[in-house]
Amino acid sequence: MTNSSPPSYPSSPKMLQSLFSEAYKAAKQGLCGDRVLAQKNQVEERLAICSTCEKYNVEAKRCTVCGCFMLVKANIETSECPDGKW
């Protein structure tokens, strides 16, 4: 039996900074009259990329680089992968 340590995520302040940055970009996009939510096929594509990434925690559905819940982040049009994969 192997002891598997829980995944580590960025610090709380770093995750809050990412959250506020994403929220700001989405709000700005919406206020300009542009699309805020990504199209279904784009979301599916993003999540497929995440599911093959070694930095993706499958059980929690979170990225260990940014700490985001990917089912949420992938749906935001302006969001980007912290590793530049999408």
GUGUMI-592276 format. One record per residue: x, y, z of N, C-alpha, C in turn; chain; residue in three letters; residue number from 1. Coordinates in Angstrom, 1 decimal. Layout:
REM residues N
@nX = X, nY = Y, nZ = Z, caX = X, caY = Y, caZ = Z, cX = X, cY = Y, cZ = Z, chain = A, res = ALA, n = NUM $
...
***
This chain:
REM residues 86
@nX = 0.8, nY = -1.2, nZ = 0.0, caX = 0.0, caY = 0.0, caZ = 0.0, cX = 0.9, cY = 1.2, cZ = 0.0, chain = A, res = MET, n = 1 $
@nX = 0.6, nY = 2.2, nZ = -0.8, caX = 1.4, caY = 3.4, caZ = -0.9, cX = 0.6, cY = 4.6, cZ = -0.2, chain = A, res = THR, n = 2 $
@nX = 1.4, nY = 5.4, nZ = 0.5, caX = 0.8, caY = 6.6, caZ = 1.1, cX = 0.9, cY = 7.7, cZ = 0.0, chain = A, res = ASN, n = 3 $
@nX = -0.3, nY = 8.1, nZ = -0.3, caX = -0.4, caY = 9.2, caZ = -1.3, cX = -0.7, cY = 10.5, cZ = -0.6, chain = A, res = SER, n = 4 $
@nX = 0.1, nY = 11.4, nZ = -0.7, caX = -0.2, caY = 12.7, caZ = -0.1, cX = -1.2, cY = 13.5, cZ = -0.8, chain = A, res = SER, n = 5 $
@nX = -2.0, nY = 14.3, nZ = -0.1, caX = -3.0, caY = 15.1, caZ = -0.8, cX = -2.3, cY = 16.1, cZ = -1.7, chain = A, res = PRO, n = 6 $
@nX = -3.0, nY = 16.5, nZ = -2.8, caX = -2.4, caY = 17.5, caZ = -3.7, cX = -2.3, cY = 18.8, cZ = -3.0, chain = A, res = PRO, n = 7 $
@nX = -1.2, nY = 19.5, nZ = -3.4, caX = -1.0, caY = 20.8, caZ = -2.9, cX = -1.6, cY = 21.9, cZ = -3.9, chain = A, res = SER, n = 8 $
@nX = -2.1, nY = 22.9, nZ = -3.3, caX = -2.7, caY = 24.0, caZ = -4.1, cX = -1.9, cY = 25.3, cZ = -3.7, chain = A, res = TYR, n = 9 $
@nX = -2.1, nY = 26.3, nZ = -4.5, caX = -1.4, caY = 27.6, caZ = -4.2, cX = -2.0, cY = 28.1, cZ = -2.9, chain = A, res = PRO, n = 10 $
@nX = -1.3, nY = 29.1, nZ = -2.3, caX = -1.8, caY = 29.7, caZ = -1.0, cX = -3.1, cY = 30.3, cZ = -1.2, chain = A, res = SER, n = 11 $
@nX = -3.8, nY = 30.5, nZ = -0.1, caX = -5.2, caY = 31.2, caZ = -0.2, cX = -5.1, cY = 32.6, cZ = -0.8, chain = A, res = SER, n = 12 $
@nX = -4.1, nY = 33.4, nZ = -0.4, caX = -4.0, caY = 34.7, caZ = -1.1, cX = -3.8, cY = 34.6, cZ = -2.6, chain = A, res = PRO, n = 13 $
@nX = -3.0, nY = 33.7, nZ = -3.0, caX = -2.8, caY = 33.5, caZ = -4.5, cX = -4.0, cY = 33.0, cZ = -5.2, chain = A, res = LYS, n = 14 $
@nX = -4.8, nY = 32.1, nZ = -4.6, caX = -6.0, caY = 31.7, caZ = -5.2, cX = -7.1, cY = 32.8, cZ = -5.2, chain = A, res = MET, n = 15 $
@nX = -7.1, nY = 33.6, nZ = -4.2, caX = -8.0, caY = 34.8, caZ = -4.2, cX = -7.6, cY = 35.8, cZ = -5.3, chain = A, res = LEU, n = 16 $
@nX = -6.4, nY = 36.0, nZ = -5.5, caX = -5.9, caY = 36.9, caZ = -6.5, cX = -6.3, cY = 36.3, cZ = -7.9, chain = A, res = GLN, n = 17 $
@nX = -6.2, nY = 35.0, nZ = -8.1, caX = -6.7, caY = 34.4, caZ = -9.4, cX = -8.2, cY = 34.6, cZ = -9.5, chain = A, res = SER, n = 18 $
@nX = -8.9, nY = 34.4, nZ = -8.5, caX = -10.4, caY = 34.5, caZ = -8.5, cX = -10.8, cY = 35.9, cZ = -8.9, chain = A, res = LEU, n = 19 $
@nX = -10.2, nY = 36.9, nZ = -8.2, caX = -10.6, caY = 38.3, caZ = -8.5, cX = -10.2, cY = 38.7, cZ = -9.9, chain = A, res = PHE, n = 20 $
@nX = -9.0, nY = 38.2, nZ = -10.4, caX = -8.6, caY = 38.5, caZ = -11.7, cX = -9.5, cY = 37.9, cZ = -12.8, chain = A, res = SER, n = 21 $
@nX = -9.9, nY = 36.7, nZ = -12.6, caX = -10.9, caY = 36.0, caZ = -13.5, cX = -12.2, cY = 36.8, cZ = -13.4, chain = A, res = GLU, n = 22 $
@nX = -12.7, nY = 37.1, nZ = -12.3, caX = -14.0, caY = 37.8, caZ = -12.1, cX = -13.9, cY = 39.2, cZ = -12.8, chain = A, res = ALA, n = 23 $
@nX = -12.8, nY = 39.9, nZ = -12.6, caX = -12.7, caY = 41.2, caZ = -13.3, cX = -12.7, cY = 41.0, cZ = -14.8, chain = A, res = TYR, n = 24 $
@nX = -12.0, nY = 40.1, nZ = -15.3, caX = -12.0, caY = 39.9, caZ = -16.8, cX = -13.4, cY = 39.5, cZ = -17.3, chain = A, res = LYS, n = 25 $
@nX = -14.1, nY = 38.7, nZ = -16.6, caX = -15.4, caY = 38.3, caZ = -17.0, cX = -16.4, cY = 39.4, cZ = -16.9, chain = A, res = ALA, n = 26 $
@nX = -16.3, nY = 40.2, nZ = -15.9, caX = -17.2, caY = 41.4, caZ = -15.7, cX = -16.9, cY = 42.4, cZ = -16.8, chain = A, res = ALA, n = 27 $
@nX = -15.7, nY = 42.7, nZ = -17.1, caX = -15.3, caY = 43.6, caZ = -18.1, cX = -15.8, cY = 43.2, cZ = -19.5, chain = A, res = LYS, n = 28 $
@nX = -15.7, nY = 41.9, nZ = -19.7, caX = -16.2, caY = 41.3, caZ = -21.0, cX = -17.7, cY = 41.5, cZ = -21.1, chain = A, res = GLN, n = 29 $
@nX = -18.4, nY = 41.2, nZ = -20.0, caX = -19.9, caY = 41.3, caZ = -20.0, cX = -20.3, cY = 42.8, cZ = -20.2, chain = A, res = GLY, n = 30 $
@nX = -19.6, nY = 43.7, nZ = -19.5, caX = -20.0, caY = 45.1, caZ = -19.6, cX = -19.8, cY = 45.7, cZ = -21.0, chain = A, res = LEU, n = 31 $
@nX = -18.9, nY = 45.1, nZ = -21.7, caX = -18.6, caY = 45.5, caZ = -23.1, cX = -19.6, cY = 44.9, cZ = -24.1, chain = A, res = CYS, n = 32 $
@nX = -20.5, nY = 44.1, nZ = -23.5, caX = -21.5, caY = 43.4, caZ = -24.4, cX = -21.0, cY = 42.1, cZ = -25.1, chain = A, res = GLY, n = 33 $
@nX = -19.8, nY = 41.7, nZ = -24.6, caX = -19.3, caY = 40.4, caZ = -25.2, cX = -19.7, cY = 39.2, cZ = -24.4, chain = A, res = ASP, n = 34 $
@nX = -19.5, nY = 38.1, nZ = -25.1, caX = -19.9, caY = 36.8, caZ = -24.4, cX = -19.1, cY = 36.6, cZ = -23.2, chain = A, res = ARG, n = 35 $
@nX = -19.7, nY = 36.2, nZ = -22.1, caX = -19.1, caY = 35.9, caZ = -20.8, cX = -18.9, cY = 34.4, cZ = -20.6, chain = A, res = VAL, n = 36 $
@nX = -19.9, nY = 33.6, nZ = -21.1, caX = -19.7, caY = 32.1, caZ = -20.9, cX = -19.2, cY = 31.5, cZ = -22.2, chain = A, res = LEU, n = 37 $
@nX = -18.3, nY = 30.6, nZ = -22.1, caX = -17.8, caY = 29.9, caZ = -23.2, cX = -18.8, cY = 29.0, cZ = -23.9, chain = A, res = ALA, n = 38 $
@nX = -18.7, nY = 28.7, nZ = -25.2, caX = -19.6, caY = 27.8, caZ = -25.9, cX = -19.4, cY = 26.4, cZ = -25.4, chain = A, res = GLN, n = 39 $
@nX = -20.4, nY = 25.6, nZ = -25.5, caX = -20.4, caY = 24.2, caZ = -25.0, cX = -19.2, cY = 23.4, cZ = -25.5, chain = A, res = LYS, n = 40 $
@nX = -18.9, nY = 23.5, nZ = -26.8, caX = -17.8, caY = 22.7, caZ = -27.4, cX = -16.5, cY = 23.2, cZ = -26.9, chain = A, res = ASN, n = 41 $
@nX = -16.4, nY = 24.5, nZ = -26.6, caX = -15.1, caY = 25.0, caZ = -26.1, cX = -14.9, cY = 24.5, cZ = -24.7, chain = A, res = GLN, n = 42 $
@nX = -15.9, nY = 24.5, nZ = -23.9, caX = -15.9, caY = 24.0, caZ = -22.5, cX = -15.4, cY = 22.5, cZ = -22.5, chain = A, res = VAL, n = 43 $
@nX = -16.1, nY = 21.7, nZ = -23.4, caX = -15.7, caY = 20.3, caZ = -23.5, cX = -14.3, cY = 20.1, cZ = -23.9, chain = A, res = GLU, n = 44 $
@nX = -13.8, nY = 20.9, nZ = -24.8, caX = -12.4, caY = 20.8, caZ = -25.3, cX = -11.5, cY = 21.2, cZ = -24.1, chain = A, res = GLU, n = 45 $
@nX = -11.8, nY = 22.2, nZ = -23.4, caX = -10.9, caY = 22.6, caZ = -22.3, cX = -10.9, cY = 21.5, cZ = -21.2, chain = A, res = ARG, n = 46 $
@nX = -12.0, nY = 21.0, nZ = -20.9, caX = -12.0, caY = 20.0, caZ = -19.8, cX = -11.3, cY = 18.7, cZ = -20.3, chain = A, res = LEU, n = 47 $
@nX = -11.4, nY = 18.4, nZ = -21.6, caX = -10.7, caY = 17.2, caZ = -22.1, cX = -9.2, cY = 17.4, cZ = -22.0, chain = A, res = ALA, n = 48 $
@nX = -8.7, nY = 18.6, nZ = -22.2, caX = -7.3, caY = 18.9, caZ = -22.1, cX = -6.9, cY = 18.8, cZ = -20.6, chain = A, res = ILE, n = 49 $
@nX = -7.7, nY = 19.3, nZ = -19.7, caX = -7.4, caY = 19.3, caZ = -18.3, cX = -7.4, cY = 17.8, cZ = -17.8, chain = A, res = CYS, n = 50 $
@nX = -8.3, nY = 17.0, nZ = -18.3, caX = -8.3, caY = 15.6, caZ = -17.8, cX = -7.1, cY = 14.8, cZ = -18.1, chain = A, res = SER, n = 51 $
@nX = -6.3, nY = 15.3, nZ = -19.1, caX = -5.1, caY = 14.5, caZ = -19.4, cX = -3.8, cY = 15.2, cZ = -18.8, chain = A, res = THR, n = 52 $
@nX = -4.0, nY = 16.3, nZ = -18.1, caX = -2.9, caY = 17.0, caZ = -17.5, cX = -2.5, cY = 16.4, cZ = -16.2, chain = A, res = CYS, n = 53 $
@nX = -1.2, nY = 16.3, nZ = -16.0, caX = -0.7, caY = 15.7, caZ = -14.7, cX = -0.9, cY = 16.7, cZ = -13.5, chain = A, res = GLU, n = 54 $
@nX = -1.2, nY = 17.9, nZ = -13.8, caX = -1.5, caY = 18.9, caZ = -12.7, cX = -2.9, cY = 19.0, cZ = -12.4, chain = A, res = LYS, n = 55 $
@nX = -3.8, nY = 18.2, nZ = -12.9, caX = -5.2, caY = 18.2, caZ = -12.7, cX = -5.6, cY = 17.1, cZ = -11.6, chain = A, res = TYR, n = 56 $
@nX = -6.2, nY = 17.6, nZ = -10.6, caX = -6.7, caY = 16.6, caZ = -9.6, cX = -8.1, cY = 16.1, cZ = -10.0, chain = A, res = ASN, n = 57 $
@nX = -8.1, nY = 14.9, nZ = -10.4, caX = -9.4, caY = 14.3, caZ = -11.0, cX = -10.5, cY = 14.2, cZ = -9.9, chain = A, res = VAL, n = 58 $
@nX = -10.1, nY = 13.8, nZ = -8.7, caX = -11.1, caY = 13.6, caZ = -7.7, cX = -11.8, cY = 15.0, cZ = -7.3, chain = A, res = GLU, n = 59 $
@nX = -11.0, nY = 16.0, nZ = -7.1, caX = -11.5, caY = 17.3, caZ = -6.7, cX = -11.9, cY = 18.2, cZ = -7.9, chain = A, res = ALA, n = 60 $
@nX = -11.5, nY = 17.7, nZ = -9.1, caX = -11.8, caY = 18.5, caZ = -10.4, cX = -11.2, cY = 19.9, cZ = -10.3, chain = A, res = LYS, n = 61 $
@nX = -9.9, nY = 19.9, nZ = -9.8, caX = -9.2, caY = 21.2, caZ = -9.5, cX = -7.9, cY = 21.2, cZ = -10.2, chain = A, res = ARG, n = 62 $
@nX = -7.4, nY = 22.3, nZ = -10.6, caX = -6.1, caY = 22.5, caZ = -11.1, cX = -5.1, cY = 22.7, cZ = -9.9, chain = A, res = CYS, n = 63 $
@nX = -4.0, nY = 22.0, nZ = -9.8, caX = -3.1, caY = 22.2, caZ = -8.7, cX = -2.2, cY = 23.4, cZ = -9.0, chain = A, res = THR, n = 64 $
@nX = -2.2, nY = 24.0, nZ = -10.2, caX = -1.4, caY = 25.2, caZ = -10.4, cX = -2.1, cY = 26.4, cZ = -9.9, chain = A, res = VAL, n = 65 $
@nX = -3.3, nY = 26.6, nZ = -10.3, caX = -4.1, caY = 27.8, caZ = -9.9, cX = -5.0, cY = 27.6, cZ = -8.8, chain = A, res = CYS, n = 66 $
@nX = -5.4, nY = 26.3, nZ = -8.5, caX = -6.3, caY = 26.0, caZ = -7.5, cX = -7.8, cY = 26.1, cZ = -7.9, chain = A, res = GLY, n = 67 $
@nX = -8.0, nY = 26.4, nZ = -9.1, caX = -9.4, caY = 26.7, caZ = -9.6, cX = -10.2, cY = 25.4, cZ = -9.7, chain = A, res = CYS, n = 68 $
@nX = -11.5, nY = 25.5, nZ = -9.5, caX = -12.4, caY = 24.4, caZ = -9.9, cX = -12.7, cY = 24.4, cZ = -11.4, chain = A, res = PHE, n = 69 $
@nX = -12.2, nY = 23.5, nZ = -12.1, caX = -12.2, caY = 23.6, caZ = -13.5, cX = -13.5, cY = 23.5, cZ = -14.2, chain = A, res = MET, n = 70 $
@nX = -14.5, nY = 22.9, nZ = -13.5, caX = -15.9, caY = 22.9, caZ = -14.1, cX = -16.4, cY = 24.3, cZ = -14.2, chain = A, res = LEU, n = 71 $
@nX = -15.9, nY = 25.2, nZ = -13.3, caX = -16.4, caY = 26.6, caZ = -13.3, cX = -15.5, cY = 27.4, cZ = -14.3, chain = A, res = VAL, n = 72 $
@nX = -14.2, nY = 27.3, nZ = -14.1, caX = -13.2, caY = 28.1, caZ = -14.9, cX = -13.3, cY = 27.8, cZ = -16.4, chain = A, res = LYS, n = 73 $
@nX = -13.5, nY = 26.6, nZ = -16.8, caX = -13.6, caY = 26.2, caZ = -18.2, cX = -14.8, cY = 26.9, cZ = -18.9, chain = A, res = ALA, n = 74 $
@nX = -15.8, nY = 27.2, nZ = -18.1, caX = -17.1, caY = 27.8, caZ = -18.6, cX = -17.0, cY = 29.4, cZ = -18.8, chain = A, res = ASN, n = 75 $
@nX = -15.9, nY = 30.0, nZ = -18.3, caX = -15.7, caY = 31.4, caZ = -18.5, cX = -14.9, cY = 31.7, cZ = -19.7, chain = A, res = ILE, n = 76 $
@nX = -15.5, nY = 32.4, nZ = -20.6, caX = -14.9, caY = 32.7, caZ = -21.9, cX = -13.5, cY = 33.3, cZ = -21.8, chain = A, res = GLU, n = 77 $
@nX = -13.2, nY = 34.2, nZ = -20.9, caX = -11.9, caY = 34.8, caZ = -20.8, cX = -10.9, cY = 34.0, cZ = -20.1, chain = A, res = THR, n = 78 $
@nX = -11.3, nY = 32.9, nZ = -19.5, caX = -10.3, caY = 32.2, caZ = -18.7, cX = -9.2, cY = 31.5, cZ = -19.5, chain = A, res = SER, n = 79 $
@nX = -8.1, nY = 31.4, nZ = -18.9, caX = -7.0, caY = 30.7, caZ = -19.6, cX = -6.3, cY = 29.7, cZ = -18.7, chain = A, res = GLU, n = 80 $
@nX = -5.8, nY = 28.7, nZ = -19.2, caX = -5.0, caY = 27.7, caZ = -18.5, cX = -3.7, cY = 28.3, cZ = -18.0, chain = A, res = CYS, n = 81 $
@nX = -3.4, nY = 28.1, nZ = -16.7, caX = -2.2, caY = 28.7, caZ = -16.1, cX = -0.9, cY = 28.1, cZ = -16.8, chain = A, res = PRO, n = 82 $
@nX = -1.0, nY = 27.0, nZ = -17.4, caX = 0.1, caY = 26.4, caZ = -18.1, cX = 0.1, cY = 26.7, cZ = -19.6, chain = A, res = ASP, n = 83 $
@nX = -0.9, nY = 27.5, nZ = -20.1, caX = -1.0, caY = 27.8, caZ = -21.5, cX = -1.5, cY = 26.7, cZ = -22.4, chain = A, res = GLY, n = 84 $
@nX = -2.2, nY = 25.7, nZ = -21.8, caX = -2.6, caY = 24.6, caZ = -22.7, cX = -3.9, cY = 24.9, cZ = -23.4, chain = A, res = LYS, n = 85 $
@nX = -4.7, nY = 25.9, nZ = -22.9, caX = -5.9, caY = 26.4, caZ = -23.6, cX = -6.1, cY = 27.9, cZ = -23.3, chain = A, res = TRP, n = 86 $
***
